[in-house]
Amino acid sequence: MAGGANPNMVQPTANPFMRASTANQQALNTYSNPGAAAANMMNPYNQQVVDTTLRDVGQASQMAMNNLDAQAQKAGAFGGSRHGIAMAELGKGYQQQALDKVGALRQQGYGQAMNNAFNAASGLQNAGQQAFNMGQAVNTQQMQQGAMQQQMMQNLINATKGQYGGYTGGPGQGLNTLLQTISGQPNMTGQTSQFQPGLFNYLQLGASMAPR
């Protein structure tokens, strides 16, 4: 398989963004140099098919030449100019046939390898996108979890502050309540008031002391 063209070559890692970067880089390498990727992805059995084809064409060519020799010998023209020309044309025809078949086989193999390379590059892109989306999802979940934990801590802090305020404000509140209760009662302090007589009081006293 071509380096940078096989999704299985993306090494597993805990960082999804690194996986995405590696996959995309391998896909880019394939797109930028598809010939090298296709050459590395050629079917290893393609040469065996070519060799078998050449052997088959060669055997067919040899059989045809043997038949031509037999026919020329029967006609008494074996080794003559016409026989030589016929042998040359026969060999040329089979040689061209061999080239055509080998060329078709190699073209077919190369085209298949090219398709495999681009399919692999597309798979790498998809794998990279999935890894990137996974990283985004993980980050979003972590942010949401962090926000929830932060809110829980803030609620705990607020509750603690409220309890502390209740403890510290309790004595002052009790004192205020006591003062309000005392201020609403009659004067119970035992204080005496001084009598300040007026003119009417003196006249009243004089009248009471006059003889009757």
Secondary structure, DSSP 8 states (H G I E B T S, - for coil): --TTS-GGGS---S-HHHHHHHHHHHHHHHHH-HHHHHHHTS-TTHHHHHHHHHHHHHHHHHHHHHHHHHHHHHTT-TTSHHHHHHHHHHHHHHHHHHHHHHHHHHHHHHHHHHHHHHHHHHHHHHHHHHHHHHHHHHHHHHHHHHHHHHHHHHHHHHHHHHHHHHHHHHHHHHHHHHHHHHHTS---S---------HHHHHHHHHHHS--
